[in-house]
Amino acid sequence: MRLGIIGRPQSGKATVFDALTRSVAADGNRRESRIGTITVPDQRVAVLSGMYQPRKTIFAQVAYFLPGKAGEPGGSLQKEQGVWTQVRDCDALIHTVRNFSGYGLKAPTPQADITTIDQELIISDLVVVEKRIERLALDDRRGKKPDPEELVLLDQCQQHLDKEVPLRRFPELAAAKSLRGFAFLSAKPMLVLFNNADEDEDLPDGAVLPEGEAGLVIRAKLEQELAQMSTDEAADFLAEFNINASATDRVIQRSYDLLGLISFFTVGEDEVRAWTIGRDTSAVDAAEVIHSDIKKGFIRAEVLAYEDLMAAGTYAEARKRGTVRLEGKTYPVRDGDVINFRFNV
């Protein structure tokens, strides 16, 4: 999972990145694009690792991407297209909204900032759609017939975008096979992080999130300090500022919910590993996440729910109890499934 961090200038994007990835950039690198990959905390992986004592234990991972400042939104259209090109391949966007005051800063305007960024996403998508429609029209004049389905879908996208409606409100349209390659920005799931002052735990007054977005308060400066502390220091810090969980844990959990993601596990003496997939992913498609050959030669999925494994104590005992079952290609994988794929290539 790759999440792109966006927002207006001076909203605290770099501080949010540092807090989420537990890193701090050297001053000379602050204008460069940065990416940080962190482990997704999951106690189930630790328990399975203790049970199987594998040579390797691999947790799921999430990557945070911070575009370089050279392409920050809020400047010329060319600059805006630059930053949007950088985040187009991200699975979702984290919109950092300034909700704090400071020396030399104007009063925060969270609602206006939300609207502005949404409009920029819409404009960026509209540019892509209009260029593609023009290209299809040119191909048609040259005797190359366009895909009629693609043209119809692009026309629908253009109508919505012309009305300043983000495509995330039409997930089936944005996910249509003919449009997947466009990676529309306004169609991406959006998590809005209200970046508050140190003592402010509340959502901003009057802030209304657009449909299809989720909101979360973060005190990024505090969280940045927290990310650099030892475990004992962090525990005292969390208690002092009434923080129930770190920003990393809260953002990951909300991101998983927003994207509809779950985890399944593969276990053995060589490796215990968590795999991230979308909710309701079929067994055969989950197999492809591990390796395309497993999907090609898929025979059956041997499935055991994590809770049933814990209740039984061992895989062998779970088999005796009848909680290990064989499932076919269309089985919708559930969060916490421990799966052994049977395949033949």
C-alpha positions in Angstrom: 0.0 0.0 0.0 1.4 3.4 -1.0 -0.1 6.6 0.4 0.8 10.0 -1.1 0.9 13.0 1.3 -0.5 16.2 -0.2 -1.7 19.6 1.0 -1.3 23.3 0.8 2.0 25.0 1.4 2.9 25.3 5.2 0.3 22.7 6.1 3.0 20.5 7.8 3.3 17.8 5.2 7.0 17.1 5.9 6.3 17.0 9.7 3.5 14.5 9.1 5.8 12.4 6.9 8.5 12.5 9.6 5.9 11.5 12.3 4.5 8.6 10.3 7.8 7.2 9.1 9.8 8.0 12.2 12.4 9.7 10.1 13.9 13.2 9.8 15.3 14.5 6.5 18.6 16.4 6.4 18.0 20.1 5.6 19.5 19.7 2.1 17.0 17.0 1.2 13.8 18.7 2.2 13.0 19.8 -1.4 13.4 16.3 -2.7 10.7 13.7 -3.0 10.9 11.2 -0.1 9.5 7.8 0.5 9.4 5.9 3.8 8.3 2.3 4.3 7.2 1.1 7.7 5.9 -2.1 9.2 2.2 -2.5 9.8 1.8 -3.5 13.5 -0.2 -6.7 13.7 0.0 -8.8 16.9 -1.3 -11.8 15.1 1.9 -12.0 13.0 4.0 -12.0 16.2 1.9 -14.7 17.7 2.1 -16.9 14.6 5.9 -16.3 14.5 6.2 -17.5 18.1 4.2 -20.6 17.3 6.1 -21.6 14.2 9.6 -20.2 15.0 10.3 -19.5 11.3 13.6 -18.4 9.8 11.9 -15.2 8.6 8.9 -13.2 9.9 7.5 -10.6 7.5 4.9 -8.1 8.5 2.8 -6.2 6.0 4.2 -2.8 5.0 2.9 0.5 4.0 4.8 3.2 2.1 4.3 7.0 2.5 5.3 9.2 -0.3 6.1 12.9 0.0 6.4 14.8 -3.3 9.2 17.2 -3.7 8.5 20.9 -2.9 9.4 21.9 -6.4 6.0 20.7 -7.4 3.8 21.9 -4.5 0.2 22.6 -5.3 -0.9 26.2 -5.0 1.4 27.6 -7.6 1.2 27.6 -11.4 -0.8 25.0 -13.3 2.5 23.5 -14.5 3.7 23.1 -11.0 0.5 21.6 -9.8 0.5 19.0 -12.6 4.0 18.2 -11.5 3.1 17.2 -8.0 -0.1 15.4 -9.2 2.0 13.3 -11.6 4.2 12.2 -8.7 1.3 10.9 -6.7 -0.8 9.4 -9.5 0.4 5.9 -8.8 -0.4 6.0 -5.1 -3.3 3.8 -3.8 -4.7 6.7 -1.7 -4.0 10.2 -0.7 -3.4 11.8 2.7 -4.5 15.4 2.6 -2.7 17.4 5.4 -4.8 20.4 6.4 -3.3 23.2 8.5 -5.3 23.8 11.7 -2.7 25.7 13.7 -1.5 29.3 13.9 2.1 30.5 14.0 4.4 33.4 13.5 4.0 34.8 10.0 1.1 32.5 9.2 -2.4 33.7 8.3 -5.3 32.3 10.4 -6.0 28.6 9.4 -8.8 28.0 6.9 -9.4 24.3 6.9 -12.6 24.2 4.9 -11.2 26.5 2.2 -8.0 24.4 2.0 -10.1 21.2 1.6 -12.1 22.7 -1.2 -9.0 24.1 -2.9 -7.1 20.8 -3.0 -10.2 19.0 -4.2 -10.6 21.5 -7.1 -7.0 21.0 -8.1 -7.4 17.2 -8.2 -10.5 17.7 -10.3 -8.7 20.1 -12.7 -5.8 17.6 -13.1 -8.2 14.8 -14.0 -10.1 17.0 -16.4 -6.9 17.8 -18.2 -6.2 14.0 -18.6 -9.7 13.3 -19.7 -9.9 16.1 -22.3 -6.5 15.1 -23.8 -7.6 11.5 -24.1 -10.9 12.4 -25.7 -9.0 14.7 -28.2 -6.7 11.8 -29.0 -9.5 9.4 -29.6 -11.2 11.9 -31.9 -7.9 12.3 -33.9 -7.5 8.5 -34.2 -11.1 8.3 -35.4 -10.4 10.8 -38.1 -7.4 8.8 -39.2 -9.5 5.7 -39.6 -8.6 4.0 -36.3 -11.8 3.3 -34.5 -11.7 4.1 -30.7 -13.0 1.7 -28.1 -16.6 2.9 -27.8 -16.9 1.8 -24.1 -13.8 3.9 -23.2 -15.2 7.0 -25.0 -18.6 6.6 -23.2 -16.9 6.3 -19.8 -14.6 9.3 -20.5 -17.6 11.4 -21.4 -19.3 10.4 -18.1 -16.1 11.4 -16.2 -15.9 14.7 -18.1 -19.5 15.5 -17.2 -18.9 14.9 -13.5 -15.6 16.8 -13.4 -17.1 19.8 -15.3 -19.6 20.0 -12.4 -16.7 20.0 -10.0 -17.7 16.6 -8.6 -14.7 14.3 -7.7 -14.7 10.8 -9.2 -14.4 9.1 -5.8 -18.2 9.6 -5.6 -18.5 7.2 -8.5 -16.2 4.3 -7.6 -17.7 1.9 -10.1 -17.0 4.3 -12.9 -13.5 5.1 -11.8 -12.7 1.4 -11.4 -14.0 0.4 -14.9 -11.5 -1.7 -16.7 -11.2 0.7 -19.6 -10.2 3.5 -17.3 -7.8 1.8 -14.8 -4.7 3.1 -16.6 -5.6 6.7 -16.0 -5.3 6.5 -12.2 -7.6 9.5 -11.7 -6.6 11.5 -8.7 -10.1 12.6 -7.6 -11.1 9.0 -7.6 -8.5 7.9 -5.0 -9.6 7.3 -1.4 -8.8 10.4 0.7 -7.8 10.6 4.3 -7.9 14.2 5.6 -5.4 14.9 8.5 -6.2 18.0 10.4 -2.8 19.1 11.6 -3.6 20.8 15.0 -1.5 22.7 17.5 0.1 20.8 20.4 -2.8 21.4 22.8 -5.7 21.1 20.4 -7.3 17.6 20.2 -10.5 18.7 18.4 -11.8 18.8 14.8 -12.0 22.3 13.5 -15.3 24.0 13.9 -17.5 23.9 10.8 -15.2 21.6 8.8 -17.3 19.4 6.5 -15.5 16.6 4.6 -16.5 15.9 1.1 -18.4 12.6 0.5 -16.1 9.6 0.3 -13.4 11.1 2.6 -12.4 10.3 6.2 -11.0 12.7 8.7 -8.5 12.4 11.6 -6.9 14.9 13.9 -3.1 14.8 14.2 -0.8 17.0 16.3 2.1 16.4 13.9 4.7 18.4 15.8 4.1 16.3 18.9 3.9 13.1 16.9 7.2 14.0 15.2 8.9 14.2 18.7 7.2 11.0 19.8 8.6 9.1 16.8 12.2 9.9 17.9 11.7 8.6 21.5 12.5 5.4 23.1 9.6 3.1 24.1 9.6 4.2 27.8 9.8 7.9 26.9 7.1 7.5 24.4 4.7 5.9 26.9 5.1 8.8 29.3 4.7 11.3 26.4 1.5 9.6 25.2 0.0 9.8 28.7 0.9 13.4 29.2 -0.7 14.6 26.0 -3.7 12.2 26.2 -2.7 10.3 23.0 -4.2 6.9 23.0 -2.2 5.6 20.0 0.6 6.9 17.8 -0.2 8.7 14.6 1.4 5.8 12.7 -1.0 3.3 14.2 -4.1 5.4 13.8 -3.3 6.4 10.2 -2.6 2.9 9.2 -5.8 1.6 10.7 -7.9 4.3 9.1 -6.1 3.8 5.8 -6.9 0.1 5.8 -10.5 0.9 6.6 -10.7 3.5 3.9 -9.2 1.2 1.2 -11.1 -1.8 2.4 -7.9 -3.8 3.1 -7.5 -6.9 5.1 -4.6 -9.3 5.9 -4.2 -13.0 5.4 -1.3 -15.1 6.5 1.0 -17.9 5.2 2.9 -19.9 7.8 5.6 -22.5 8.0 9.1 -23.2 9.2 10.7 -21.1 6.5 8.5 -18.0 6.8 5.5 -16.5 8.6 4.1 -13.6 6.5 1.2 -11.2 6.4 -0.2 -10.3 2.9 -2.4 -7.3 2.2 -5.4 -7.6 -0.1 -8.7 -5.9 -0.7 -11.8 -7.1 1.2 -13.7 -9.9 -0.7 -10.7 -10.8 -2.8 -11.2 -14.3 -4.2 -8.8 -17.1 -3.2 -7.3 -17.3 -6.7 -6.6 -13.6 -6.8 -5.1 -13.7 -3.3 -2.8 -16.5 -4.6 -1.5 -14.2 -7.3 -0.4 -11.7 -4.7 2.1 -14.3 -3.6 3.1 -15.4 -7.1 1.5 -15.5 -10.5 2.4 -19.2 -10.9 0.3 -20.1 -7.8 -2.7 -18.4 -9.5 -2.1 -20.2 -12.8 -1.8 -23.7 -11.2 -4.4 -23.0 -8.4 -6.1 -26.2 -7.2 -7.5 -25.5 -3.7 -6.9 -23.1 -0.8 -6.5 -24.8 2.6 -8.0 -22.3 5.0 -7.9 -21.9 8.7 -9.2 -18.9 10.5 -6.7 -17.3 12.9 -9.2 -17.5 15.8 -9.7 -21.2 15.2 -6.0 -21.8 15.2 -5.7 -20.0 18.5 -8.5 -22.0 20.0 -7.0 -25.3 18.8 -3.4 -24.5 19.8 -1.9 -26.2 16.8 -2.6 -26.7 13.1 -2.8 -30.5 13.6 -5.4 -30.1 16.4 -7.4 -27.6 14.3 -7.5 -30.3 11.5 -8.8 -32.8 14.0 -11.5 -30.4 15.0 -12.6 -29.9 11.4 -11.9 -26.2 11.3 -9.4 -26.5 8.5 -11.3 -26.5 5.2 -10.7 -26.6 1.5 -12.0 -23.7 -0.6 -12.2 -23.1 -4.3 -11.2 -20.2 -6.5 -14.1 -18.0 -5.7 -13.9 -18.2 -2.0 -13.8 -14.6 -0.6 -10.7 -14.4 1.7 -11.4 -13.1 5.2 -9.3 -11.0 7.5 -7.1 -13.3 9.5 -7.3 -16.4 7.3 -4.2 -18.6 7.5 -4.0 -20.1 4.0 -1.9 -22.9 2.4 -2.4 -22.8 -1.4 -2.4 -26.0 -3.3 -1.3 -25.6 -6.9 0.4 -27.4 -9.7 2.5 -25.7 -12.5 
